[in-house]
Amino acid sequence: MEMLKRLIHLFPTAHPKKELILNKYTIVKNAIDPIEEKTEYKFVEFKDINLELHKKEQKMGQLHIVLLPIMAHGHMIPVLDMAKLFISRGVKTTIISTPPFSHPIIKAQESGHDIGLSILKFPPEGSSLPENIATLDQVPSPDLIPKFFEALALLQKPVEKILQELHPNCLISDMCLPWTTDSANKFGIPRLVFHGTSCFAICASEQMDLHKPYKNVSSDSEPFVIPNLPHRFIFTRPQVSPFELHEEENDFTKLMQQMKEAEEKNYGVVINSFYEIESDYADFFKNVMGRKSWHIGPLLLCNKGGVEEKSHRGKESEIDQHECLSWLDSKKPDSVVYACFGSQAAFTQAQLHETAAGLEASGQDFIWVVQKGKNEDNWLPEGFEDRTKGKGLLIRGWAPQVMILDHPSVGAFVTHCGWNSTLEGICAGVPMVAWPTFAEQFYNEKLVTEVLGIGVSVGNKKWQRVGSEGVERAAVKTAVERIMVGETAAEMRRRAMSYKEMARKAVEEGGSSYNCLNDLIHELSVYEHPKKQDIN
């Protein structure tokens, strides 16, 4: 009894383990029956106590969360990690996905992760999206993006059919699926939003949208500051999404408004980050913006596998992992620059030439990942591969990024600042050259370079998903040299390693993200919907 009493006080009030121990204490206490004021006691069989406790644990373990990402690799990867994390904490988890994204989920199942999988057809019936476009990465032009999101909206009925069959306790869905708020309400369950980016970027984006400081400048070159944030950040108009700059209503602005309205009615936000790297913005989100959130990342650290698991993260790699590792093993520690720009940004041929020339001029060893695309011929300067043989490794298509970043020979990461890549760089302790192109990447650049102090900017000033260009070879060379050579580079590397350690501690038992996940699980376990709607 005394041991159980002591255990109760070891855990915080909302900790699930405390509730279990408290229940065990109560069961044991109730099993003790004083007889005629004597010091003799009778005990129920201990197996009966364990049976009651087991029933209680079973009841708590039946919490069921459904995850619904959109059809894009950058969104699916962290959602799969999230499923693994919930499973590891005894929460039943199901992912609603489509055939192209089912393979990594099935592989996770085969590796021992008990993840449920419900598959939808995409594009769905009634969609005007071409049948050969099954993922956001496959959308060939900006003109088709509205059709892609229209197709996502047509998934509401098939998703609700799955929810009716599964009877989950909670739905966690992508921010680009605002209709899932109504779907969750129909079944009397909370909807949590998953943005897939940092809390910092969410705060900056919302303040940009609220105050529209770009309206107060007279030219594209005149700088402005986003007001009301804990730090002072300078932007210019070309770094802002053209969808936001243009006043007229269009399909994208309508979607953004729907997302905003839905988020105001949601239960809260789940964030793939950890408190220590954006504490000012986690507090700002809660205290100034008045929103609930749970930092439960970095989600990628839930993967405890070795090289094999790291090399198969996302899509299948275009390079053999052993060939890649052999090349890296031949290099000195911190000597290789790894350059990769995600699966959606597309550069012009002229920009590819400038990038190649800048990497070559830097004199550093490098791995450069380039998307497969239309520019299959003459996308490199003449003689580039011969001149950089042994110093450079080119990968066309998907690369085993986590495996590469974790290798001791990698000393810097040239990145588009997508949040998955940014977190992977942080968790590997690798300083970064920030080269944002679109989405929230210009905000993430500020976090890396100005808040955390673990990177330098290459100087790209234009928001452009397709046909991105404008960074000259000299800027590439200078940025790579700054991140690799000298005392400033050494200091950034020291800072990057300290954030790597913070990330590791955050997800360990007792860490900030570990405790945050405990709080979330507990809240969902006792959640009661204010008004469960009738299901028609």
LONURO-551585 format. One record per residue (C-alpha): x, y, z negated; residue in one letter; residue number from 1. Coordinates in nm, 2 decimals, always signed. Layout:
// LONURO-551585
        u        v        w   code   pos
        X        Y        Z      A   NUM
...
This chain:
// LONURO-551585
        u        v        w   code   pos
    +0.00    +0.00    +0.00      M     1
    +0.27    +0.25    -0.10      E     2
    +0.46    +0.17    +0.23      M     3
    +0.14    +0.25    +0.43      L     4
    +0.09    +0.58    +0.23      K     5
    +0.44    +0.68    +0.32      R     6
    +0.40    +0.60    +0.69      L     7
    +0.08    +0.81    +0.71      I     8
    +0.28    +1.12    +0.61      H     9
    +0.55    +1.06    +0.87      L    10
    +0.31    +1.16    +1.16      F    11
    +0.15    +1.49    +1.25      P    12
    -0.22    +1.53    +1.20      T    13
    -0.33    +1.47    +1.56      A    14
    -0.09    +1.18    +1.63      H    15
    -0.27    +0.86    +1.75      P    16
    -0.03    +0.64    +1.54      K    17
    -0.14    +0.82    +1.23      K    18
    -0.50    +0.73    +1.29      E    19
    -0.41    +0.37    +1.34      L    20
    -0.21    +0.35    +1.02      I    21
    -0.48    +0.54    +0.83      L    22
    -0.73    +0.29    +0.94      N    23
    -0.51    +0.00    +0.84      K    24
    -0.46    +0.17    +0.49      Y    25
    -0.84    +0.20    +0.46      T    26
    -0.90    -0.16    +0.56      I    27
    -0.64    -0.29    +0.31      V    28
    -0.77    -0.06    +0.03      K    29
    -1.13    -0.17    +0.09      N    30
    -1.01    -0.53    +0.08      A    31
    -0.89    -0.49    -0.28      I    32
    -1.17    -0.55    -0.53      D    33
    -1.09    -0.49    -0.90      P    34
    -1.24    -0.75    -1.12      I    35
    -1.38    -0.66    -1.47      E    36
    -1.13    -0.38    -1.52      E    37
    -0.84    -0.63    -1.52      K    38
    -0.52    -0.60    -1.33      T    39
    -0.62    -0.90    -1.12      E    40
    -0.72    -0.84    -0.76      Y    41
    -0.87    -1.05    -0.49      K    42
    -0.76    -1.01    -0.13      F    43
    -0.93    -1.08    +0.20      V    44
    -0.72    -1.30    +0.44      E    45
    -0.46    -1.08    +0.60      F    46
    -0.55    -1.22    +0.94      K    47
    -0.90    -1.06    +0.90      D    48
    -0.73    -0.72    +0.83      I    49
    -0.52    -0.76    +1.14      N    50
    -0.83    -0.86    +1.34      L    51
    -1.01    -0.54    +1.24      E    52
    -0.70    -0.33    +1.32      L    53
    -0.67    -0.51    +1.65      H    54
    -1.03    -0.42    +1.74      K    55
    -0.96    -0.06    +1.66      K    56
    -0.64    -0.06    +1.87      E    57
    -0.84    -0.22    +2.16      Q    58
    -1.10    +0.05    +2.14      K    59
    -0.84    +0.32    +2.15      M    60
    -0.66    +0.14    +2.43      G    61
    -0.96    +0.15    +2.65      Q    62
    -0.92    +0.51    +2.74      L    63
    -0.93    +0.51    +3.12      H    64
    -0.79    +0.80    +3.34      I    65
    -0.85    +0.82    +3.71      V    66
    -0.59    +1.02    +3.91      L    67
    -0.67    +1.18    +4.25      L    68
    -0.39    +1.34    +4.45      P    69
    -0.42    +1.49    +4.79      I    70
    -0.26    +1.31    +5.09      M    71
    +0.09    +1.44    +5.08      A    72
    +0.41    +1.28    +4.97      H    73
    +0.51    +1.57    +4.74      G    74
    +0.18    +1.53    +4.56      H    75
    +0.17    +1.15    +4.55      M    76
    +0.52    +1.10    +4.40      I    77
    +0.45    +1.28    +4.07      P    78
    +0.10    +1.13    +4.04      V    79
    +0.24    +0.78    +4.06      L    80
    +0.50    +0.87    +3.79      D    81
    +0.21    +1.01    +3.58      M    82
    +0.02    +0.68    +3.61      A    83
    +0.33    +0.49    +3.50      K    84
    +0.36    +0.73    +3.20      L    85
    +0.00    +0.68    +3.09      F    86
    +0.03    +0.30    +3.13      I    87
    +0.34    +0.30    +2.91      S    88
    +0.13    +0.46    +2.64      R    89
    -0.15    +0.21    +2.66      G    90
    -0.39    +0.41    +2.87      V    91
    -0.57    +0.24    +3.15      K    92
    -0.50    +0.42    +3.47      T    93
    -0.64    +0.41    +3.83      T    94
    -0.51    +0.60    +4.13      I    95
    -0.76    +0.68    +4.41      I    96
    -0.55    +0.68    +4.73      S    97
    -0.55    +0.61    +5.11      T    98
    -0.38    +0.33    +5.31      P    99
    -0.06    +0.52    +5.40      P   100
    +0.01    +0.59    +5.03      F   101
    -0.09    +0.25    +4.89      S   102
    +0.25    +0.09    +4.95      H   103
    +0.44    +0.26    +4.67      P   104
    +0.15    +0.19    +4.43      I   105
    +0.15    -0.18    +4.52      I   106
    +0.53    -0.19    +4.47      K   107
    +0.48    -0.04    +4.13      A   108
    +0.22    -0.30    +4.05      Q   109
    +0.46    -0.57    +4.16      E   110
    +0.73    -0.42    +3.93      S   111
    +0.50    -0.48    +3.63      G   112
    +0.31    -0.15    +3.61      H   113
    -0.06    -0.24    +3.56      D   114
    -0.20    +0.05    +3.77      I   115
    -0.54    +0.03    +3.92      G   116
    -0.58    +0.12    +4.29      L   117
    -0.90    +0.23    +4.47      S   118
    -0.85    +0.30    +4.84      I   119
    -1.04    +0.56    +5.06      L   120
    -1.04    +0.60    +5.43      K   121
    -0.88    +0.92    +5.55      F   122
    -0.97    +1.11    +5.76      P   123
    -1.32    +1.03    +5.64      P   124
    -1.63    +0.99    +5.85      E   125
    -1.76    +1.32    +5.99      G   126
    -1.42    +1.49    +5.99      S   127
    -1.29    +1.69    +6.28      S   128
    -0.93    +1.61    +6.19      L   129
    -0.76    +1.39    +6.45      P   130
    -0.75    +1.02    +6.34      E   131
    -0.37    +1.01    +6.37      N   132
    -0.33    +1.27    +6.09      I   133
    -0.34    +1.08    +5.76      A   134
    -0.11    +1.30    +5.55      T   135
    -0.04    +1.67    +5.51      L   136
    +0.31    +1.61    +5.64      D   137
    +0.17    +1.50    +5.97      Q   138
    -0.02    +1.82    +6.04      V   139
    +0.16    +1.96    +6.34      P   140
    +0.05    +2.33    +6.33      S   141
    -0.09    +2.58    +6.09      P   142
    -0.42    +2.58    +6.29      D   143
    -0.50    +2.23    +6.18      L   144
    -0.45    +2.29    +5.81      I   145
    -0.81    +2.42    +5.75      P   146
    -0.94    +2.10    +5.92      K   147
    -0.72    +1.90    +5.68      F   148
    -0.88    +2.06    +5.38      F   149
    -1.23    +2.03    +5.53      E   150
    -1.16    +1.66    +5.55      A   151
    -1.06    +1.65    +5.19      L   152
    -1.39    +1.80    +5.09      A   153
    -1.57    +1.52    +5.27      L   154
    -1.42    +1.28    +5.02      L   155
    -1.66    +1.39    +4.75      Q   156
    -1.93    +1.13    +4.80      K   157
    -1.69    +0.83    +4.83      P   158
    -1.49    +0.95    +4.53      V   159
    -1.81    +0.98    +4.32      E   160
    -1.90    +0.63    +4.42      K   161
    -1.57    +0.51    +4.28      I   162
    -1.62    +0.71    +3.96      L   163
    -1.96    +0.55    +3.92      Q   164
    -1.81    +0.21    +3.95      E   165
    -1.51    +0.27    +3.72      L   166
    -1.67    +0.47    +3.44      H   167
    -1.35    +0.65    +3.34      P   168
    -1.30    +0.88    +3.05      N   169
    -1.12    +1.15    +3.25      C   170
    -1.04    +1.26    +3.60      L   171
    -0.70    +1.43    +3.68      I   172
    -0.72    +1.57    +4.03      S   173
    -0.51    +1.79    +4.26      D   174
    -0.58    +2.17    +4.25      M   175
    -0.67    +2.15    +4.62      C   176
    -0.98    +1.95    +4.53      L   177
    -1.20    +2.20    +4.35      P   178
    -1.52    +2.00    +4.41      W   179
    -1.39    +1.74    +4.17      T   180
    -1.50    +1.97    +3.88      T   181
    -1.86    +1.91    +3.98      D   182
    -1.79    +1.54    +4.03      S   183
    -1.65    +1.51    +3.68      A   184
    -1.94    +1.70    +3.53      N   185
    -2.19    +1.46    +3.70      K   186
    -2.04    +1.18    +3.50      F   187
    -1.99    +1.37    +3.18      G   188
    -1.61    +1.35    +3.18      I   189
    -1.34    +1.62    +3.17      P   190
    -1.15    +1.72    +3.48      R   191
    -0.79    +1.81    +3.43      L   192
    -0.61    +2.00    +3.71      V   193
    -0.27    +1.90    +3.84      F   194
    -0.09    +2.17    +4.03      H   195
    +0.22    +1.98    +4.09      G   196
    +0.43    +2.28    +4.02      T   197
    +0.58    +2.47    +3.72      S   198
    +0.38    +2.67    +3.47      C   199
    +0.61    +2.96    +3.56      F   200
    +0.49    +2.95    +3.92      A   201
    +0.12    +2.93    +3.82      I   202
    +0.16    +3.24    +3.60      C   203
    +0.35    +3.44    +3.86      A   204
    +0.11    +3.34    +4.14      S   205
    -0.20    +3.44    +3.94      E   206
    -0.05    +3.77    +3.84      Q   207
    +0.04    +3.84    +4.20      M   208
    -0.32    +3.76    +4.30      D   209
    -0.47    +3.97    +4.02      L   210
    -0.26    +4.29    +4.06      H   211
    -0.16    +4.27    +4.43      K   212
    +0.15    +4.48    +4.38      P   213
    +0.24    +4.44    +4.75      Y   214
    -0.03    +4.70    +4.83      K   215
    +0.17    +4.97    +4.65      N   216
    +0.47    +4.96    +4.89      V   217
    +0.49    +5.13    +5.23      S   218
    +0.72    +4.88    +5.42      S   219
    +0.82    +4.52    +5.43      D   220
    +1.17    +4.61    +5.30      S   221
    +1.05    +4.81    +5.00      E   222
    +1.07    +4.60    +4.68      P   223
    +0.79    +4.56    +4.42      F   224
    +0.77    +4.40    +4.07      V   225
    +0.50    +4.15    +3.96      I   226
    +0.35    +4.32    +3.65      P   227
    +0.25    +4.17    +3.32      N   228
    +0.50    +3.88    +3.32      L   229
    +0.76    +3.82    +3.04      P   230
    +1.05    +3.88    +3.29      H   231
    +1.09    +4.14    +3.56      R   232
    +1.10    +3.99    +3.91      F   233
    +1.15    +4.18    +4.24      I   234
    +0.99    +4.06    +4.56      F   235
    +0.92    +4.20    +4.91      T   236
    +0.61    +4.16    +5.12      R   237
    +0.75    +3.90    +5.36      P   238
    +0.81    +3.66    +5.06      Q   239
    +0.43    +3.66    +4.99      V   240
    +0.20    +3.41    +5.17      S   241
    +0.04    +3.57    +5.48      P   242
    -0.29    +3.42    +5.36      F   243
    -0.27    +3.64    +5.06      E   244
    -0.14    +3.95    +5.23      L   245
    -0.43    +3.96    +5.48      H   246
    -0.75    +4.10    +5.34      E   247
    -0.99    +3.93    +5.57      E   248
    -1.18    +3.63    +5.45      E   249
    -1.07    +3.30    +5.61      N   250
    -1.09    +2.93    +5.54      D   251
    -0.78    +2.94    +5.33      F   252
    -0.89    +3.24    +5.11      T   253
    -1.23    +3.07    +5.06      K   254
    -1.05    +2.75    +4.94      L   255
    -0.83    +2.96    +4.70      M   256
    -1.14    +3.12    +4.56      Q   257
    -1.31    +2.79    +4.51      Q   258
    -1.00    +2.66    +4.34      M   259
    -0.99    +2.96    +4.11      K   260
    -1.36    +2.93    +4.01      E   261
    -1.33    +2.55    +3.95      A   262
    -1.02    +2.59    +3.74      E   263
    -1.21    +2.83    +3.51      E   264
    -1.46    +2.55    +3.44      K   265
    -1.20    +2.27    +3.39      N   266
    -1.09    +2.12    +3.06      Y   267
    -0.73    +2.22    +3.12      G   268
    -0.41    +2.18    +3.32      V   269
    -0.15    +1.90    +3.32      V   270
    +0.19    +2.03    +3.40      I   271
    +0.49    +1.83    +3.53      N   272
    +0.75    +2.03    +3.33      S   273
    +0.88    +2.06    +2.98      F   274
    +0.85    +2.34    +2.73      Y   275
    +1.21    +2.42    +2.69      E   276
    +1.27    +2.54    +3.05      I   277
    +0.97    +2.78    +3.06      E   278
    +0.86    +2.84    +2.70      S   279
    +0.78    +3.21    +2.77      D   280
    +0.54    +3.11    +3.04      Y   281
    +0.38    +2.81    +2.86      A   282
    +0.30    +3.06    +2.58      D   283
    +0.19    +3.33    +2.83      F   284
    -0.04    +3.07    +3.00      F   285
    -0.20    +2.99    +2.66      K   286
    -0.20    +3.33    +2.48      N   287
    -0.24    +3.58    +2.76      V   288
    -0.43    +3.38    +3.03      M   289
    -0.63    +3.19    +2.78      G   290
    -0.59    +2.85    +2.93      R   291
    -0.52    +2.50    +2.79      K   292
    -0.23    +2.31    +2.92      S   293
    -0.01    +2.01    +2.84      W   294
    +0.35    +1.99    +2.95      H   295
    +0.42    +1.62    +2.99      I   296
    +0.72    +1.61    +3.21      G   297
    +0.96    +1.57    +3.37      P   298
    +0.74    +1.28    +3.50      L   299
    +1.03    +1.13    +3.70      L   300
    +1.21    +1.04    +3.38      L   301
    +0.94    +0.78    +3.31      C   302
    +1.12    +0.56    +3.57      N   303
    +1.37    +0.35    +3.38      K   304
    +1.48    +0.14    +3.68      G   305
    +1.83    +0.15    +3.83      G   306
    +1.96    +0.23    +4.18      V   307
    +1.69    +0.02    +4.35      E   308
    +1.40    +0.21    +4.20      E   309
    +1.57    +0.55    +4.26      K   310
    +1.64    +0.46    +4.63      S   311
    +1.28    +0.37    +4.70      H   312
    +1.11    +0.68    +4.55      R   313
    +0.85    +0.81    +4.79      G   314
    +0.90    +0.68    +5.14      K   315
    +1.15    +0.43    +5.26      E   316
    +1.49    +0.58    +5.31      S   317
    +1.64    +0.62    +5.66      E   318
    +1.98    +0.53    +5.53      I   319
    +2.09    +0.20    +5.37      D   320
    +2.14    +0.27    +5.00      Q   321
    +2.46    +0.08    +4.98      H   322
    +2.61    +0.27    +5.28      E   323
    +2.51    +0.60    +5.11      C   324
    +2.65    +0.49    +4.77      L   325
    +2.97    +0.37    +4.93      S   326
    +3.02    +0.71    +5.10      W   327
    +2.95    +0.89    +4.77      L   328
    +3.19    +0.66    +4.57      D   329
    +3.47    +0.77    +4.80      S   330
    +3.44    +1.13    +4.69      K   331
    +3.57    +1.31    +4.38      K   332
    +3.34    +1.42    +4.10      P   333
    +3.14    +1.74    +4.17      D   334
    +3.28    +1.77    +4.52      S   335
    +2.98    +1.70    +4.74      V   336
    +2.71    +1.95    +4.84      V   337
    +2.37    +1.78    +4.89      Y   338
    +2.13    +1.98    +5.13      A   339
    +1.77    +1.88    +5.17      C   340
    +1.46    +2.09    +5.24      F   341
    +1.16    +1.86    +5.17      G   342
    +0.92    +1.69    +5.40      S   343
    +0.71    +1.99    +5.53      Q   344
    +0.94    +2.29    +5.60      A   345
    +1.05    +2.30    +5.97      A   346
    +1.35    +2.51    +6.09      F   347
    +1.41    +2.64    +6.44      T   348
    +1.70    +2.50    +6.64      Q   349
    +1.88    +2.83    +6.60      A   350
    +1.86    +2.80    +6.22      Q   351
    +1.98    +2.44    +6.23      L   352
    +2.29    +2.56    +6.42      H   353
    +2.35    +2.83    +6.16      E   354
    +2.31    +2.59    +5.87      T   355
    +2.55    +2.34    +6.03      A   356
    +2.81    +2.62    +6.09      A   357
    +2.78    +2.75    +5.74      G   358
    +2.82    +2.40    +5.58      L   359
    +3.13    +2.34    +5.80      E   360
    +3.28    +2.68    +5.72      A   361
    +3.24    +2.62    +5.35      S   362
    +3.50    +2.34    +5.36      G   363
    +3.30    +2.13    +5.12      Q   364
    +3.20    +1.77    +5.16      D   365
    +2.83    +1.75    +5.22      F   366
    +2.52    +1.53    +5.28      I   367
    +2.27    +1.70    +5.49      W   368
    +1.91    +1.57    +5.53      V   369
    +1.72    +1.69    +5.84      V   370
    +1.37    +1.60    +5.93      Q   371
    +1.30    +1.40    +6.24      K   372
    +1.13    +1.63    +6.49      G   373
    +1.10    +1.75    +6.84      K   374
    +1.45    +1.90    +6.85      N   375
    +1.62    +1.56    +6.89      E   376
    +1.87    +1.70    +7.15      D   377
    +2.12    +1.98    +7.09      N   378
    +2.01    +2.05    +6.74      W   379
    +2.37    +2.05    +6.62      L   380
    +2.66    +2.27    +6.74      P   381
    +2.88    +2.10    +7.00      E   382
    +3.14    +1.88    +6.84      G   383
    +3.00    +1.93    +6.49      F   384
    +2.98    +1.56    +6.40      E   385
    +3.34    +1.49    +6.53      D   386
    +3.48    +1.79    +6.33      R   387
    +3.31    +1.69    +6.01      T   388
    +3.36    +1.32    +6.03      K   389
    +3.44    +1.19    +5.69      G   390
    +3.35    +1.52    +5.52      K   391
    +2.98    +1.52    +5.62      G   392
    +2.70    +1.26    +5.61      L   393
    +2.39    +1.33    +5.82      L   394
    +2.05    +1.17    +5.73      I   395
    +1.76    +1.21    +5.97      R   396
    +1.43    +1.16    +5.79      G   397
    +1.37    +1.05    +5.43      W   398
    +1.67    +1.02    +5.19      A   399
    +1.71    +0.85    +4.85      P   400
    +1.73    +1.19    +4.68      Q   401
    +1.72    +1.10    +4.31      V   402
    +1.99    +0.84    +4.37      M   403
    +2.21    +1.09    +4.55      I   404
    +2.16    +1.37    +4.29      L   405
    +2.24    +1.14    +4.00      D   406
    +2.57    +1.04    +4.16      H   407
    +2.87    +1.20    +3.98      P   408
    +3.03    +1.31    +4.31      S   409
    +2.74    +1.55    +4.38      V   410
    +2.83    +1.90    +4.26      G   411
    +2.55    +2.12    +4.41      A   412
    +2.20    +2.09    +4.56      F   413
    +2.09    +2.32    +4.85      V   414
    +1.71    +2.30    +4.81      T   415
    +1.39    +2.45    +4.94      H   416
    +1.28    +2.48    +4.57      C   417
    +0.98    +2.26    +4.60      G   418
    +0.90    +2.17    +4.24      W   419
    +0.97    +1.79    +4.27      N   420
    +1.31    +1.87    +4.41      S   421
    +1.38    +2.14    +4.16      T   422
    +1.30    +1.91    +3.87      L   423
    +1.51    +1.64    +4.02      E   424
    +1.80    +1.88    +4.04      G   425
    +1.74    +1.99    +3.67      I   426
    +1.72    +1.62    +3.55      C   427
    +2.04    +1.54    +3.73      A   428
    +2.22    +1.84    +3.58      G   429
    +2.31    +1.98    +3.93      V   430
    +2.32    +2.35    +4.00      P   431
    +2.13    +2.47    +4.31      M   432
    +2.14    +2.69    +4.61      V   433
    +1.79    +2.82    +4.64      A   434
    +1.65    +2.83    +5.00      W   435
    +1.27    +2.87    +4.96      P   436
    +1.05    +2.87    +5.28      T   437
    +0.68    +2.87    +5.18      F   438
    +0.41    +2.78    +4.91      A   439
    +0.52    +2.87    +4.56      E   440
    +0.89    +2.81    +4.64      Q   441
    +0.99    +3.18    +4.61      F   442
    +0.87    +3.18    +4.25      Y   443
    +1.06    +2.86    +4.17      N   444
    +1.37    +3.03    +4.32      E   445
    +1.34    +3.31    +4.05      K   446
    +1.31    +3.05    +3.78      L   447
    +1.63    +2.87    +3.89      V   448
    +1.84    +3.18    +3.96      T   449
    +1.72    +3.44    +3.72      E   450
    +1.56    +3.26    +3.42      V   451
    +1.76    +2.94    +3.39      L   452
    +2.08    +3.08    +3.55      G   453
    +2.16    +2.75    +3.72      I   454
    +2.16    +2.86    +4.08      G   455
    +2.22    +3.12    +4.35      V   456
    +2.00    +3.24    +4.63      S   457
    +2.09    +3.19    +4.99      V   458
    +1.89    +3.51    +5.07      G   459
    +1.59    +3.39    +5.27      N   460
    +1.33    +3.66    +5.26      K   461
    +1.04    +3.53    +5.48      K   462
    +0.76    +3.29    +5.38      W   463
    +0.74    +3.06    +5.68      Q   464
    +0.65    +2.69    +5.68      R   465
    +0.70    +2.61    +6.05      V   466
    +0.98    +2.78    +6.26      G   467
    +1.17    +2.91    +5.96      S   468
    +1.49    +3.10    +6.05      E   469
    +1.69    +3.41    +5.96      G   470
    +1.96    +3.28    +5.73      V   471
    +2.30    +3.33    +5.90      E   472
    +2.60    +3.10    +5.87      R   473
    +2.79    +3.35    +5.66      A   474
    +2.51    +3.35    +5.40      A   475
    +2.52    +2.97    +5.39      V   476
    +2.90    +2.96    +5.35      K   477
    +2.90    +3.23    +5.07      T   478
    +2.62    +3.06    +4.87      A   479
    +2.78    +2.72    +4.89      V   480
    +3.12    +2.86    +4.78      E   481
    +2.96    +3.05    +4.49      R   482
    +2.79    +2.73    +4.36      I   483
    +3.10    +2.51    +4.40      M   484
    +3.41    +2.72    +4.34      V   485
    +3.52    +2.94    +4.05      G   486
    +3.43    +3.01    +3.69      E   487
    +3.08    +3.13    +3.77      T   488
    +3.02    +2.79    +3.93      A   489
    +3.16    +2.61    +3.63      A   490
    +2.93    +2.81    +3.40      E   491
    +2.63    +2.72    +3.61      M   492
    +2.73    +2.36    +3.60      R   493
    +2.76    +2.37    +3.22      R   494
    +2.41    +2.53    +3.19      R   495
    +2.26    +2.27    +3.43      A   496
    +2.40    +1.99    +3.22      M   497
    +2.25    +2.14    +2.91      S   498
    +1.91    +2.15    +3.07      Y   499
    +1.95    +1.79    +3.18      K   500
    +2.00    +1.69    +2.82      E   501
    +1.69    +1.90    +2.71      M   502
    +1.48    +1.72    +2.98      A   503
    +1.59    +1.38    +2.84      R   504
    +1.51    +1.48    +2.48      K   505
    +1.17    +1.62    +2.58      A   506
    +1.04    +1.29    +2.70      V   507
    +1.19    +1.08    +2.41      E   508
    +0.98    +0.99    +2.11      E   509
    +0.95    +1.31    +1.90      G   510
    +1.03    +1.54    +2.20      G   511
    +0.81    +1.82    +2.32      S   512
    +0.66    +1.64    +2.62      S   513
    +0.62    +1.32    +2.42      Y   514
    +0.42    +1.50    +2.15      N   515
    +0.22    +1.69    +2.41      C   516
    +0.12    +1.37    +2.57      L   517
    +0.02    +1.23    +2.23      N   518
    -0.20    +1.54    +2.18      D   519
    -0.36    +1.50    +2.52      L   520
    -0.44    +1.13    +2.47      I   521
    -0.59    +1.20    +2.13      H   522
    -0.81    +1.48    +2.26      E   523
    -0.94    +1.26    +2.55      L   524
    -1.00    +0.98    +2.30      S   525
    -1.24    +1.19    +2.09      V   526
    -1.38    +1.40    +2.38      Y   527
    -1.76    +1.45    +2.40      E   528
    -1.90    +1.62    +2.71      H   529
    -2.12    +1.92    +2.61      P   530
    -2.39    +1.81    +2.85      K   531
    -2.38    +1.50    +3.05      K   532
    -2.57    +1.55    +3.38      Q   533
    -2.81    +1.30    +3.52      D   534
    -2.67    +1.09    +3.80      I   535
    -2.89    +1.10    +4.11      N   536
